[in-house]
Amino acid sequence: MSRRILRPQANICQICNFLVHRAAVRSLPRCTTLYARTISTSRTFKAQKSTSTSARNQIAPIIPKAAPQSASAAPNPGNSQLSQLDLERCWDEVKTNCDALIALERAPTEVETVSALRQCASLVDILIFGLSKPPPKITDGAVSALLTVDNSAGANIPASKPPATAERTMEDLSELALKIVRHPPVFITPNVLSAYVGVQANLGKPQSFPEVFHLYNHKLLPTENTFPVKYQQQNPNKIANAVSSTVADRALQSAIDTKQLVCAMDIVESTYTTTAYLRAKFVRKCLLPATGVVAAPIAAYILASQLALWQKSMDLAMATNVAFAGIISYIFFTGTIGVVAVTTANDNMDRVTWAPGTPLRDRYMREEERAAIDRIAGSWGFRENWRRGEEEGDDWDALREWIGNKGMILDRVELMEGME
């Protein structure tokens, strides 16, 4: 027998033990609450400032007391998992605070409402990222060491399907958040709407977004310092009632991720197509250029009158008129070319394009609506470009008809790949 075969090998157990001791251990997630910053907005509703101490204590944020832990203590892999007792305790505190908010005899302030929704968001984060699969039991040996290394690499990945208890808690959280925004004295401000959309989007439950967006525009406005609370009508078409593009995009993406076509279509109808949204876009993007167009003739005439003083070949009035005509012609000619170039560009279009004959003003004002519909069509259709146009089914037929009723075309033949 060869001496090479009988030569002693390296001790593999020492290597395994070294790998075991280097396994990363995550810290225990805590149920915390983030306070919303006070942002001045036209929709901000200020309730009466005098609040009782008991009411303030009822809606206090969740700050669970963490047990002190010495720095020299060895990490315990079992502490990285959220126990059933901790989950029930966090849920009871969130529900108690939200019920206290709803039970107030006055109209809650924006800070109180956002704080309650942030508590729900904190519990949602714990349910999603804190309920992962427990690590396998570590034993001595090379196989156990390799399993430990593999488990530590995917330790931060949440479980694909939460336990049944977590699913029930998610359902209750969704209903609780919806109950808050439905409560008549609760005025839905932009911060409240953003917090609510964040909670439901993380839960993957976008079914209530169209209803909440309608409440955002049409819900009765509670009157300040009244008991019992009195309400007044609000104009749903005013600029302040427009849903922001950031909130609308997140809500639409949540509906797309959960594959709810009807909900995605309703979100588009309740956000991008409203009069308030179009007015807000005009004020935000078109008001300054429109002011420049109105002021252009006056500025051109003043400039032409000054230029006429620098010549002696013709009468002063005639020179002023000639210079004025030249300046105005240049401004409006180049401006028209620019407007046509901007409104007819289709580089940003994927599957949904405008039908021939659509006015240029509609193409510009409704571009966000078209882009949202384009995202929906791209998510429900085939990913491969060469398979576009082969989709079929009731949902796809309804989507195609809905797009056609809006003056748009789905999968225009001359713009498809290979059909130029």
SEPA-133376 format. One record per residue (C-alpha): residue number from 1; x, y, z. Coordinates in steps of 0.1 Angstrom, whole numbers, plus 5000, padded with zeros to 4 digits. Last residue first. Layout:
atom n: NUM	px: X	py: Y	pz: Z
...
REM end
This chain:
atom n: 420	px: 4579	py: 5493	pz: 4598
atom n: 419	px: 4563	py: 5459	pz: 4606
atom n: 418	px: 4594	py: 5441	pz: 4620
atom n: 417	px: 4587	py: 5452	pz: 4656
atom n: 416	px: 4554	py: 5468	pz: 4660
atom n: 415	px: 4548	py: 5505	pz: 4652
atom n: 414	px: 4529	py: 5499	pz: 4619
atom n: 413	px: 4506	py: 5474	pz: 4636
atom n: 412	px: 4495	py: 5496	pz: 4665
atom n: 411	px: 4496	py: 5473	pz: 4695
atom n: 410	px: 4468	py: 5488	pz: 4716
atom n: 409	px: 4453	py: 5520	pz: 4701
atom n: 408	px: 4441	py: 5550	pz: 4721
atom n: 407	px: 4411	py: 5573	pz: 4720
atom n: 406	px: 4399	py: 5563	pz: 4754
atom n: 405	px: 4372	py: 5539	pz: 4742
atom n: 404	px: 4399	py: 5519	pz: 4724
atom n: 403	px: 4418	py: 5514	pz: 4756
atom n: 402	px: 4387	py: 5500	pz: 4773
atom n: 401	px: 4381	py: 5477	pz: 4744
atom n: 400	px: 4416	py: 5463	pz: 4744
atom n: 399	px: 4415	py: 5458	pz: 4782
atom n: 398	px: 4381	py: 5440	pz: 4780
atom n: 397	px: 4395	py: 5417	pz: 4752
atom n: 396	px: 4426	py: 5410	pz: 4773
atom n: 395	px: 4405	py: 5401	pz: 4803
atom n: 394	px: 4382	py: 5379	pz: 4783
atom n: 393	px: 4410	py: 5359	pz: 4767
atom n: 392	px: 4436	py: 5364	pz: 4739
atom n: 391	px: 4471	py: 5376	pz: 4735
atom n: 390	px: 4488	py: 5370	pz: 4701
atom n: 389	px: 4494	py: 5407	pz: 4693
atom n: 388	px: 4528	py: 5407	pz: 4709
atom n: 387	px: 4546	py: 5374	pz: 4706
atom n: 386	px: 4577	py: 5389	pz: 4688
atom n: 385	px: 4582	py: 5414	pz: 4716
atom n: 384	px: 4585	py: 5388	pz: 4743
atom n: 383	px: 4570	py: 5398	pz: 4776
atom n: 382	px: 4535	py: 5387	pz: 4766
atom n: 381	px: 4506	py: 5409	pz: 4778
atom n: 380	px: 4492	py: 5416	pz: 4812
atom n: 379	px: 4522	py: 5437	pz: 4825
atom n: 378	px: 4528	py: 5456	pz: 4792
atom n: 377	px: 4491	py: 5464	pz: 4789
atom n: 376	px: 4490	py: 5478	pz: 4825
atom n: 375	px: 4521	py: 5498	pz: 4820
atom n: 374	px: 4507	py: 5513	pz: 4788
atom n: 373	px: 4476	py: 5522	pz: 4806
atom n: 372	px: 4497	py: 5542	pz: 4831
atom n: 371	px: 4516	py: 5559	pz: 4803
atom n: 370	px: 4484	py: 5568	pz: 4786
atom n: 369	px: 4470	py: 5584	pz: 4818
atom n: 368	px: 4503	py: 5602	pz: 4824
atom n: 367	px: 4502	py: 5616	pz: 4788
atom n: 366	px: 4467	py: 5629	pz: 4792
atom n: 365	px: 4475	py: 5667	pz: 4792
atom n: 364	px: 4500	py: 5663	pz: 4763
atom n: 363	px: 4480	py: 5641	pz: 4740
atom n: 362	px: 4448	py: 5660	pz: 4748
atom n: 361	px: 4465	py: 5693	pz: 4738
atom n: 360	px: 4477	py: 5677	pz: 4706
atom n: 359	px: 4442	py: 5667	pz: 4695
atom n: 358	px: 4437	py: 5630	pz: 4688
atom n: 357	px: 4431	py: 5626	pz: 4650
atom n: 356	px: 4450	py: 5593	pz: 4647
atom n: 355	px: 4447	py: 5572	pz: 4678
atom n: 354	px: 4473	py: 5576	pz: 4705
atom n: 353	px: 4497	py: 5548	pz: 4713
atom n: 352	px: 4496	py: 5519	pz: 4738
atom n: 351	px: 4523	py: 5492	pz: 4734
atom n: 350	px: 4556	py: 5509	pz: 4742
atom n: 349	px: 4554	py: 5546	pz: 4741
atom n: 348	px: 4582	py: 5568	pz: 4754
atom n: 347	px: 4597	py: 5572	pz: 4719
atom n: 346	px: 4563	py: 5584	pz: 4707
atom n: 345	px: 4569	py: 5621	pz: 4702
atom n: 344	px: 4538	py: 5639	pz: 4688
atom n: 343	px: 4532	py: 5663	pz: 4717
atom n: 342	px: 4569	py: 5674	pz: 4721
atom n: 341	px: 4577	py: 5679	pz: 4685
atom n: 340	px: 4544	py: 5697	pz: 4678
atom n: 339	px: 4550	py: 5720	pz: 4707
atom n: 338	px: 4586	py: 5727	pz: 4696
atom n: 337	px: 4575	py: 5735	pz: 4660
atom n: 336	px: 4549	py: 5758	pz: 4673
atom n: 335	px: 4573	py: 5777	pz: 4695
atom n: 334	px: 4598	py: 5781	pz: 4666
atom n: 333	px: 4571	py: 5797	pz: 4645
atom n: 332	px: 4556	py: 5816	pz: 4674
atom n: 331	px: 4588	py: 5832	pz: 4685
atom n: 330	px: 4602	py: 5839	pz: 4650
atom n: 329	px: 4570	py: 5854	pz: 4637
atom n: 328	px: 4567	py: 5876	pz: 4668
atom n: 327	px: 4603	py: 5889	pz: 4664
atom n: 326	px: 4599	py: 5896	pz: 4627
atom n: 325	px: 4565	py: 5913	pz: 4631
atom n: 324	px: 4578	py: 5935	pz: 4659
atom n: 323	px: 4609	py: 5945	pz: 4639
atom n: 322	px: 4588	py: 5955	pz: 4609
atom n: 321	px: 4563	py: 5974	pz: 4630
atom n: 320	px: 4591	py: 5993	pz: 4649
atom n: 319	px: 4608	py: 6001	pz: 4616
atom n: 318	px: 4575	py: 6015	pz: 4602
atom n: 317	px: 4569	py: 6036	pz: 4633
atom n: 316	px: 4605	py: 6050	pz: 4632
atom n: 315	px: 4604	py: 6058	pz: 4595
atom n: 314	px: 4630	py: 6041	pz: 4574
atom n: 313	px: 4668	py: 6040	pz: 4568
atom n: 312	px: 4678	py: 6057	pz: 4601
atom n: 311	px: 4684	py: 6027	pz: 4623
atom n: 310	px: 4693	py: 6021	pz: 4660
atom n: 309	px: 4661	py: 6037	pz: 4673
atom n: 308	px: 4640	py: 6010	pz: 4657
atom n: 307	px: 4657	py: 5984	pz: 4679
atom n: 306	px: 4642	py: 6000	pz: 4710
atom n: 305	px: 4607	py: 5999	pz: 4696
atom n: 304	px: 4611	py: 5963	pz: 4685
atom n: 303	px: 4622	py: 5953	pz: 4721
atom n: 302	px: 4591	py: 5969	pz: 4736
atom n: 301	px: 4569	py: 5953	pz: 4709
atom n: 300	px: 4584	py: 5919	pz: 4715
atom n: 299	px: 4580	py: 5921	pz: 4753
atom n: 298	px: 4543	py: 5930	pz: 4749
atom n: 297	px: 4538	py: 5903	pz: 4723
atom n: 296	px: 4556	py: 5876	pz: 4745
atom n: 295	px: 4536	py: 5883	pz: 4777
atom n: 294	px: 4507	py: 5860	pz: 4768
atom n: 293	px: 4531	py: 5833	pz: 4755
atom n: 292	px: 4553	py: 5836	pz: 4786
atom n: 291	px: 4522	py: 5833	pz: 4809
atom n: 290	px: 4513	py: 5801	pz: 4791
atom n: 289	px: 4548	py: 5787	pz: 4795
atom n: 288	px: 4545	py: 5794	pz: 4833
atom n: 287	px: 4510	py: 5780	pz: 4837
atom n: 286	px: 4517	py: 5748	pz: 4817
atom n: 285	px: 4537	py: 5725	pz: 4841
atom n: 284	px: 4524	py: 5728	pz: 4876
atom n: 283	px: 4492	py: 5748	pz: 4870
atom n: 282	px: 4482	py: 5726	pz: 4840
atom n: 281	px: 4491	py: 5694	pz: 4859
atom n: 280	px: 4470	py: 5705	pz: 4888
atom n: 279	px: 4441	py: 5712	pz: 4865
atom n: 278	px: 4444	py: 5678	pz: 4849
atom n: 277	px: 4446	py: 5660	pz: 4883
atom n: 276	px: 4415	py: 5679	pz: 4896
atom n: 275	px: 4395	py: 5671	pz: 4865
atom n: 274	px: 4400	py: 5634	pz: 4871
atom n: 273	px: 4416	py: 5611	pz: 4845
atom n: 272	px: 4449	py: 5603	pz: 4862
atom n: 271	px: 4435	py: 5594	pz: 4896
atom n: 270	px: 4401	py: 5577	pz: 4899
atom n: 269	px: 4400	py: 5562	pz: 4863
atom n: 268	px: 4436	py: 5550	pz: 4865
atom n: 267	px: 4429	py: 5533	pz: 4899
atom n: 266	px: 4397	py: 5517	pz: 4884
atom n: 265	px: 4417	py: 5501	pz: 4856
atom n: 264	px: 4442	py: 5487	pz: 4881
atom n: 263	px: 4414	py: 5473	pz: 4902
atom n: 262	px: 4399	py: 5456	pz: 4872
atom n: 261	px: 4432	py: 5441	pz: 4862
atom n: 260	px: 4442	py: 5426	pz: 4896
atom n: 259	px: 4475	py: 5408	pz: 4890
atom n: 258	px: 4488	py: 5414	pz: 4925
atom n: 257	px: 4519	py: 5431	pz: 4912
atom n: 256	px: 4498	py: 5452	pz: 4888
atom n: 255	px: 4475	py: 5464	pz: 4916
atom n: 254	px: 4505	py: 5474	pz: 4937
atom n: 253	px: 4521	py: 5492	pz: 4908
atom n: 252	px: 4489	py: 5512	pz: 4903
atom n: 251	px: 4489	py: 5522	pz: 4940
atom n: 250	px: 4526	py: 5532	pz: 4938
atom n: 249	px: 4520	py: 5552	pz: 4906
atom n: 248	px: 4490	py: 5570	pz: 4921
atom n: 247	px: 4509	py: 5580	pz: 4953
atom n: 246	px: 4538	py: 5594	pz: 4933
atom n: 245	px: 4516	py: 5611	pz: 4908
atom n: 244	px: 4498	py: 5631	pz: 4935
atom n: 243	px: 4461	py: 5627	pz: 4939
atom n: 242	px: 4443	py: 5659	pz: 4929
atom n: 241	px: 4421	py: 5674	pz: 4956
atom n: 240	px: 4442	py: 5706	pz: 4961
atom n: 239	px: 4436	py: 5715	pz: 4924
atom n: 238	px: 4398	py: 5718	pz: 4929
atom n: 237	px: 4376	py: 5694	pz: 4910
atom n: 236	px: 4361	py: 5676	pz: 4941
atom n: 235	px: 4348	py: 5708	pz: 4955
atom n: 234	px: 4341	py: 5703	pz: 4992
atom n: 233	px: 4308	py: 5700	pz: 5011
atom n: 232	px: 4306	py: 5708	pz: 5048
atom n: 231	px: 4305	py: 5688	pz: 5079
atom n: 230	px: 4297	py: 5694	pz: 5116
atom n: 229	px: 4313	py: 5676	pz: 5145
atom n: 228	px: 4292	py: 5675	pz: 5176
atom n: 227	px: 4308	py: 5695	pz: 5188
atom n: 226	px: 4325	py: 5720	pz: 5165
atom n: 225	px: 4361	py: 5734	pz: 5167
atom n: 224	px: 4370	py: 5729	pz: 5130
atom n: 223	px: 4344	py: 5718	pz: 5105
atom n: 222	px: 4347	py: 5683	pz: 5091
atom n: 221	px: 4351	py: 5683	pz: 5052
atom n: 220	px: 4328	py: 5658	pz: 5036
atom n: 219	px: 4345	py: 5632	pz: 5014
atom n: 218	px: 4344	py: 5638	pz: 4977
atom n: 217	px: 4380	py: 5640	pz: 4964
atom n: 216	px: 4399	py: 5619	pz: 4989
atom n: 215	px: 4368	py: 5597	pz: 4993
atom n: 214	px: 4370	py: 5588	pz: 4956
atom n: 213	px: 4407	py: 5580	pz: 4961
atom n: 212	px: 4398	py: 5558	pz: 4990
atom n: 211	px: 4372	py: 5539	pz: 4970
atom n: 210	px: 4396	py: 5533	pz: 4941
atom n: 209	px: 4424	py: 5522	pz: 4965
atom n: 208	px: 4403	py: 5496	pz: 4984
atom n: 207	px: 4412	py: 5466	pz: 4963
atom n: 206	px: 4450	py: 5473	pz: 4965
atom n: 205	px: 4457	py: 5445	pz: 4991
atom n: 204	px: 4494	py: 5435	pz: 4987
atom n: 203	px: 4501	py: 5442	pz: 5024
atom n: 202	px: 4530	py: 5465	pz: 5015
atom n: 201	px: 4507	py: 5483	pz: 4991
atom n: 200	px: 4479	py: 5485	pz: 5017
atom n: 199	px: 4502	py: 5502	pz: 5043
atom n: 198	px: 4519	py: 5525	pz: 5018
atom n: 197	px: 4486	py: 5536	pz: 5003
atom n: 196	px: 4474	py: 5545	pz: 5038
atom n: 195	px: 4505	py: 5566	pz: 5046
atom n: 194	px: 4503	py: 5585	pz: 5013
atom n: 193	px: 4466	py: 5592	pz: 5018
atom n: 192	px: 4472	py: 5605	pz: 5053
atom n: 191	px: 4501	py: 5627	pz: 5041
atom n: 190	px: 4480	py: 5641	pz: 5013
atom n: 189	px: 4451	py: 5649	pz: 5037
atom n: 188	px: 4421	py: 5626	pz: 5043
atom n: 187	px: 4400	py: 5643	pz: 5070
atom n: 186	px: 4389	py: 5618	pz: 5097
atom n: 185	px: 4356	py: 5629	pz: 5112
atom n: 184	px: 4336	py: 5605	pz: 5089
atom n: 183	px: 4357	py: 5573	pz: 5096
atom n: 182	px: 4364	py: 5557	pz: 5062
atom n: 181	px: 4401	py: 5565	pz: 5065
atom n: 180	px: 4403	py: 5547	pz: 5098
atom n: 179	px: 4382	py: 5518	pz: 5088
atom n: 178	px: 4404	py: 5512	pz: 5058
atom n: 177	px: 4434	py: 5510	pz: 5081
atom n: 176	px: 4416	py: 5485	pz: 5104
atom n: 175	px: 4404	py: 5463	pz: 5075
atom n: 174	px: 4440	py: 5460	pz: 5061
atom n: 173	px: 4454	py: 5453	pz: 5095
atom n: 172	px: 4428	py: 5426	pz: 5101
atom n: 171	px: 4437	py: 5409	pz: 5068
atom n: 170	px: 4474	py: 5411	pz: 5077
atom n: 169	px: 4467	py: 5397	pz: 5111
atom n: 168	px: 4449	py: 5367	pz: 5095
atom n: 167	px: 4478	py: 5361	pz: 5072
atom n: 166	px: 4502	py: 5363	pz: 5101
atom n: 165	px: 4483	py: 5336	pz: 5119
atom n: 164	px: 4482	py: 5314	pz: 5089
atom n: 163	px: 4520	py: 5315	pz: 5085
atom n: 162	px: 4536	py: 5338	pz: 5059
atom n: 161	px: 4542	py: 5325	pz: 5024
atom n: 160	px: 4575	py: 5331	pz: 5005
atom n: 159	px: 4594	py: 5336	pz: 5037
atom n: 158	px: 4614	py: 5367	pz: 5039
atom n: 157	px: 4650	py: 5368	pz: 5025
atom n: 156	px: 4674	py: 5383	pz: 5050
atom n: 155	px: 4688	py: 5349	pz: 5061
atom n: 154	px: 4696	py: 5338	pz: 5026
atom n: 153	px: 4734	py: 5338	pz: 5029
atom n: 152	px: 4732	py: 5326	pz: 5065
atom n: 151	px: 4712	py: 5295	pz: 5055
atom n: 150	px: 4739	py: 5285	pz: 5029
atom n: 149	px: 4766	py: 5289	pz: 5055
atom n: 148	px: 4747	py: 5269	pz: 5080
atom n: 147	px: 4740	py: 5241	pz: 5055
atom n: 146	px: 4777	py: 5239	pz: 5047
atom n: 145	px: 4785	py: 5236	pz: 5084
atom n: 144	px: 4759	py: 5209	pz: 5089
atom n: 143	px: 4773	py: 5189	pz: 5060
atom n: 142	px: 4809	py: 5191	pz: 5074
atom n: 141	px: 4800	py: 5178	pz: 5108
atom n: 140	px: 4787	py: 5188	pz: 5141
atom n: 139	px: 4751	py: 5198	pz: 5144
atom n: 138	px: 4732	py: 5230	pz: 5138
atom n: 137	px: 4694	py: 5228	pz: 5138
atom n: 136	px: 4680	py: 5245	pz: 5107
atom n: 135	px: 4674	py: 5282	pz: 5108
atom n: 134	px: 4638	py: 5293	pz: 5115
atom n: 133	px: 4618	py: 5303	pz: 5084
atom n: 132	px: 4611	py: 5340	pz: 5082
atom n: 131	px: 4585	py: 5360	pz: 5100
atom n: 130	px: 4602	py: 5393	pz: 5107
atom n: 129	px: 4603	py: 5407	pz: 5071
atom n: 128	px: 4566	py: 5407	pz: 5062
atom n: 127	px: 4549	py: 5406	pz: 5095
atom n: 126	px: 4574	py: 5430	pz: 5111
atom n: 125	px: 4570	py: 5454	pz: 5082
atom n: 124	px: 4532	py: 5452	pz: 5085
atom n: 123	px: 4535	py: 5460	pz: 5122
atom n: 122	px: 4554	py: 5492	pz: 5114
atom n: 121	px: 4529	py: 5502	pz: 5087
atom n: 120	px: 4500	py: 5498	pz: 5112
atom n: 119	px: 4518	py: 5521	pz: 5136
atom n: 118	px: 4524	py: 5545	pz: 5107
atom n: 117	px: 4486	py: 5545	pz: 5101
atom n: 116	px: 4480	py: 5555	pz: 5137
atom n: 115	px: 4506	py: 5582	pz: 5136
atom n: 114	px: 4492	py: 5596	pz: 5103
atom n: 113	px: 4458	py: 5600	pz: 5119
atom n: 112	px: 4472	py: 5617	pz: 5150
atom n: 111	px: 4494	py: 5640	pz: 5130
atom n: 110	px: 4465	py: 5650	pz: 5107
atom n: 109	px: 4443	py: 5659	pz: 5136
atom n: 108	px: 4413	py: 5638	pz: 5147
atom n: 107	px: 4379	py: 5654	pz: 5145
atom n: 106	px: 4363	py: 5655	pz: 5179
atom n: 105	px: 4345	py: 5628	pz: 5200
atom n: 104	px: 4374	py: 5605	pz: 5197
atom n: 103	px: 4364	py: 5568	pz: 5194
atom n: 102	px: 4381	py: 5564	pz: 5160
atom n: 101	px: 4414	py: 5574	pz: 5175
atom n: 100	px: 4409	py: 5551	pz: 5205
atom n: 99	px: 4401	py: 5522	pz: 5182
atom n: 98	px: 4434	py: 5529	pz: 5163
atom n: 97	px: 4454	py: 5529	pz: 5196
atom n: 96	px: 4438	py: 5497	pz: 5208
atom n: 95	px: 4442	py: 5480	pz: 5175
atom n: 94	px: 4479	py: 5488	pz: 5173
atom n: 93	px: 4485	py: 5477	pz: 5209
atom n: 92	px: 4466	py: 5445	pz: 5205
atom n: 91	px: 4485	py: 5437	pz: 5172
atom n: 90	px: 4519	py: 5443	pz: 5189
atom n: 89	px: 4510	py: 5420	pz: 5218
atom n: 88	px: 4497	py: 5393	pz: 5195
atom n: 87	px: 4529	py: 5394	pz: 5175
atom n: 86	px: 4551	py: 5393	pz: 5206
atom n: 85	px: 4532	py: 5363	pz: 5219
atom n: 84	px: 4535	py: 5345	pz: 5186
atom n: 83	px: 4572	py: 5349	pz: 5187
atom n: 82	px: 4591	py: 5370	pz: 5162
atom n: 81	px: 4622	py: 5351	pz: 5151
atom n: 80	px: 4658	py: 5364	pz: 5154
atom n: 79	px: 4658	py: 5354	pz: 5191
atom n: 78	px: 4662	py: 5317	pz: 5182
atom n: 77	px: 4697	py: 5323	pz: 5167
atom n: 76	px: 4710	py: 5333	pz: 5202
atom n: 75	px: 4739	py: 5357	pz: 5202
atom n: 74	px: 4764	py: 5353	pz: 5231
atom n: 73	px: 4761	py: 5379	pz: 5258
atom n: 72	px: 4791	py: 5403	pz: 5261
atom n: 71	px: 4771	py: 5433	pz: 5251
atom n: 70	px: 4745	py: 5427	pz: 5278
atom n: 69	px: 4709	py: 5427	pz: 5269
atom n: 68	px: 4682	py: 5449	pz: 5285
atom n: 67	px: 4647	py: 5438	pz: 5277
atom n: 66	px: 4630	py: 5460	pz: 5251
atom n: 65	px: 4601	py: 5481	pz: 5262
atom n: 64	px: 4576	py: 5484	pz: 5234
atom n: 63	px: 4571	py: 5518	pz: 5219
atom n: 62	px: 4538	py: 5519	pz: 5202
atom n: 61	px: 4527	py: 5554	pz: 5195
atom n: 60	px: 4503	py: 5572	pz: 5219
atom n: 59	px: 4467	py: 5574	pz: 5207
atom n: 58	px: 4451	py: 5566	pz: 5241
atom n: 57	px: 4476	py: 5587	pz: 5260
atom n: 56	px: 4467	py: 5618	pz: 5241
atom n: 55	px: 4430	py: 5612	pz: 5247
atom n: 54	px: 4437	py: 5608	pz: 5285
atom n: 53	px: 4456	py: 5641	pz: 5286
atom n: 52	px: 4428	py: 5660	pz: 5271
atom n: 51	px: 4431	py: 5678	pz: 5238
atom n: 50	px: 4430	py: 5716	pz: 5233
atom n: 49	px: 4444	py: 5723	pz: 5199
atom n: 48	px: 4412	py: 5720	pz: 5180
atom n: 47	px: 4415	py: 5703	pz: 5146
atom n: 46	px: 4438	py: 5716	pz: 5119
atom n: 45	px: 4429	py: 5702	pz: 5085
atom n: 44	px: 4458	py: 5702	pz: 5060
atom n: 43	px: 4444	py: 5702	pz: 5024
atom n: 42	px: 4463	py: 5733	pz: 5013
atom n: 41	px: 4495	py: 5719	pz: 5026
atom n: 40	px: 4520	py: 5727	pz: 5053
atom n: 39	px: 4541	py: 5696	pz: 5062
atom n: 38	px: 4544	py: 5684	pz: 5097
atom n: 37	px: 4567	py: 5654	pz: 5098
atom n: 36	px: 4552	py: 5620	pz: 5104
atom n: 35	px: 4563	py: 5601	pz: 5134
atom n: 34	px: 4577	py: 5566	pz: 5129
atom n: 33	px: 4565	py: 5538	pz: 5151
atom n: 32	px: 4584	py: 5508	pz: 5164
atom n: 31	px: 4575	py: 5471	pz: 5169
atom n: 30	px: 4609	py: 5456	pz: 5172
atom n: 29	px: 4627	py: 5431	pz: 5151
atom n: 28	px: 4652	py: 5408	pz: 5170
atom n: 27	px: 4687	py: 5411	pz: 5156
atom n: 26	px: 4700	py: 5389	pz: 5128
atom n: 25	px: 4727	py: 5363	pz: 5134
atom n: 24	px: 4755	py: 5358	pz: 5110
atom n: 23	px: 4773	py: 5324	pz: 5109
atom n: 22	px: 4810	py: 5329	pz: 5118
atom n: 21	px: 4810	py: 5304	pz: 5146
atom n: 20	px: 4797	py: 5277	pz: 5123
atom n: 19	px: 4824	py: 5284	pz: 5097
atom n: 18	px: 4852	py: 5279	pz: 5123
atom n: 17	px: 4835	py: 5248	pz: 5136
atom n: 16	px: 4834	py: 5234	pz: 5101
atom n: 15	px: 4871	py: 5241	pz: 5095
atom n: 14	px: 4880	py: 5224	pz: 5128
atom n: 13	px: 4859	py: 5194	pz: 5118
atom n: 12	px: 4878	py: 5190	pz: 5086
atom n: 11	px: 4910	py: 5179	pz: 5104
atom n: 10	px: 4936	py: 5179	pz: 5076
atom n: 9	px: 4946	py: 5144	pz: 5062
atom n: 8	px: 4971	py: 5120	pz: 5076
atom n: 7	px: 4993	py: 5102	pz: 5050
atom n: 6	px: 4981	py: 5066	pz: 5046
atom n: 5	px: 4973	py: 5070	pz: 5009
atom n: 4	px: 5006	py: 5086	pz: 5002
atom n: 3	px: 5025	py: 5058	pz: 5019
atom n: 2	px: 5013	py: 5034	pz: 4991
atom n: 1	px: 5000	py: 5000	pz: 5000
REM end
